[in-house]
């Protein structure tokens, strides 16, 4: 009985996400997964409340900039599709749409660089070494047989 209820709930969730992709992106911005990762990093680094505040602000800023970059990519794709449907394709409009995600990505790089510099200044040398080890590891902790070698 529980399996039927769970399967039905999953089906309704899938249909809702399929029909409301914008709402799904807003839900993802809640940062639940990121907050768990931050809690793990705070415990691993044994940070002070002041350091945690700086790291939380940095993470939120980089995450928001990352979502803005994704939104720019999605908007560019939609605008390119709209331009392609028209009778005549204007090359300048295509170039403008293709450079918009590049600008958003450049802004993400600047934000990430500035926030990493703040984190570097905030953490002591031992904490920096542990944080660097966490960054160097694969996102899932190990490379499986189907993961890339990079």
Buried (B, 14 or more C-beta within 10 A) or exposed (E): EEEEEEEEEEEEEEEEEEEEEEEBBEEBEEBEEBEEBBEEBBEEBEBEEEBBEBBBEBBBBBBBBBBBBBBBBBBBEEBBEEBEEEEEEEEEBBEEBEEBBEEBBEBBEEBBEEBBEBBEEBBEEEBBEBBEEEEEEEEEEEEEEEEEEE
